[in-house]
Amino acid sequence: MTFLPGGLGGHEAASVSLSLLYGATQAQAVVATVLIRMITLWFAVGIGIYFFGLIRMRY
């Protein structure tokens, strides 16, 4: 468990470790972890920023 926002660091370490445990190479594990982080966290942040701008322009 980590006290950083979004589980930053702890999630990545666990994800890479589990990927390596199940037979992925180190490069595959790191790339998969980065992609998962980008998709799950930053995609939602991007949607929020988009709609914040949309609402701000209307009101």
N, C-alpha and C positions, 0 to 999 in steps of 0.2 A: 504494500500500500504506500502510495506517495501522497504528499500534501500539496503537490504542485497542481496548477489548473489543468484539467483535462488528463490527468494521470501522466503528464509529460515526463518522459524518461523511464518510468516504471513500466508503462505499457509497451514501449518500444523494446526494452530489455526482455520482457516476458515473451513478446511476439517473436523476436529473433531467436531466443532460446528454444521455444517450442518448435519453430520451423526447423531449426538445426536438429532437434531431437527426432523429428519425423522424416529426416533424410534430405532436406534441402541443403544446397551449398550455401556458403556464407554470403555470396553475392546475391543469390536468389532470396535469401531470408531478409537481407537489408532492403533490397528493392521492393519486395512485397510489403514490408513494414512501412516504408516511406509512402508507398501508394495507398495503403490502408489508412494511414494517418491523414494524408491529403484528402482522400475521399470522405472519410467520416467526420473530420473536424473542419477542415478549411472549406469544403463544399457548403456546409451549413452556414459558416461565417459569410461566405460570398453571397448566399441567398439573402441573409439578413441585411447585409450592406446594400444590396440591390433594392430591397423593399423599403429600407429606411430612406434611401434617396428618392424613391417613388412617392412615398408618403410626404416627405419634406417638400417636394415640388408641388404637391397638391394643396398643402395647407401652409 
